[in-house]
């Protein structure tokens, strides 16, 4: 039995179809003062899967997930597998400055305390997130799915990591496609401003593909695209797992001349063309 929270209903339906499993209907709405109402309408089975991304509006989606979990527990569910395709607050996994909240740890405790027995996530921003949980955590990678889509669309790609953090993803794709790979150096100056530098970039006449786990404000991609074009790339395509896409991020990206953005549906967006449903379904089997 699968429950799709409000942020992941389409994805939950796709996973249920892949597994030939039933979707349990829920009612979610807000009271006039903004408080959230949850009702699970189906008969609860002993094993339940809940799918809910915790992207924007993060606090509402997290609160809804917690209400669903606690409710399932008190209605008799014995094993609750929680699938969080995009884990909100995952970038605050440590105390960068004295006194800061390790928000990812707080969210992890809440999910566990409300009854999750197992967690499935996709490309966590930092692996140490898994240590915040005492329940089994399975981290899946959507990178091979992105590689397959690049292979179908481009003949002569060169894979580019826009910073060192994305290098492992870029290298994995370049191994799958047997094509070259390079990386840039990035310094974050503020939440929405980055500085990007390169050494010897050889992309002349090649179809450059920038790979990142998250596109948030789009600043990282815009800088990388401009550099690739200055270095004579034939075209620039972008591949990312989690299209967070704050405000006009997509507009800024396409305005630089990017051909296409290939993103997954861990978050719903205009560019979420690659479904992670088969990946999740396989992990749930
Ligand atoms: C950072 O380490 C991540 O991998 C992404 O590069 C980052 O979240 C992208 O942010 P933005 O789109 O705001 O530049």
Boltz pocket constraint, residues with backbone or C-beta under 6 A from the ligand:
constraints:
  - pocket:
      binder: B
      contacts: [[A, 163], [A, 165], [A, 166], [A, 191], [A, 192], [A, 194], [A, 212], [A, 213], [A, 214], [A, 215], [A, 216], [A, 217], [A, 218], [A, 219], [A, 220], [A, 221]]
      max_distance: 6.0
